[in-house]
Amino acid sequence: MTPAIRIRVNEILLERRMTKQQLAALTGLRPSTISDLCKPTVQRVYLSTLANLCQTLDITLDQLIVLET
């Protein structure tokens, strides 16, 4: 099985009882970008987007993304 990287935006939103719209407003990212990050099929992400999410949510990168083997 090939390892996969998963972005935990959906889980974090659920934990914090936050909507995708609220996160989009806080980060300044487009709502469609947030929605795309919540999908398991997302293939490309800008490093600046990951940095923005980490800073806005006050989390580290390893809390945002996980490697599934």
N, C-alpha and C positions, 0 to 999 in steps of 0.2 A: 504494500500500500504506500502510495506517495504521500509524504507529509504535506499538510496544508496549513496556511496561516489564516486565522480567523480574527476578524475585528469585532470586539465585544460591545459595540455601540448600543445595540438593542438591549443587551443584558444590563448595561449600566443605566440606560434610560428607565428600565423596569425597576431596578434597585432604588433609583432616586425619584421614582414616580414623576418623571419628566416626559413631556411629549417631544416628538421630533421637531415640531414647530418651535417650541421653547428653546431647544438646543440650537436650532438654526438662528434664532434671534440673538442668542447669547454669543454665538461664534461669528456671526456675520456671513456664514456659509449659506448657499442656496438650500431651500428645503429639499429639492431633488437630490442634492449631494448627500445630505443626511440620510435620505431614504435609500439611496444607492449603497451607502456604507452599512446599512442594516441588512442588506441582502447577502446570502451566503455565496452568491455568484460574482461579487465584486472582484475585479481583476487588477485594477490600477488605482493607486491612491497617491496623491502628492504628499511629499514629506511635510510640506508646510501645513497641509490639512491635518495630519497626525499631530504636529506640534501645536496647532491651534486647539484641537480637541483636548489634548493633555493639559494645556495651560488653562483652558476654560473650565474643565471638569476637575482640575487640581489633582491629576493622577499622573502616574509614570507610564512610559511607553509599554512596559511589560504588564501593566494592568489593563491596557487598551487592546493589545494584540497578544494572541497565544499561538503557539505552534502545536498543531495536532498531528500525532503520529499514528 
